[in-house]
Amino acid sequence: MMGKVINIHTGKEREIESFDCSICNDKFSENEVGLQRGIIGSTIVSLCPICFKGMFALVDYFSEHTPIEE
């Protein structure tokens, strides 16, 4: 999905692409801090800012609570 932004000073139009989150189906734009297009394993994903932060929190949790084998 695309949205248009019009500069009120110049009248120039610019299209901003939006993405659907692969976890919660929320729509977010390229201006937000999320993962627009990425790959987890062999699956192409897009993550909204909330799910993106949640994914990092999950990785941090497991990295702290998983013993390292020597």
Helices and strands as residue ranges (DSSP letters): E 2-6, E 13-20, E 27-29, E 35-40, E 43-47, H 49-65
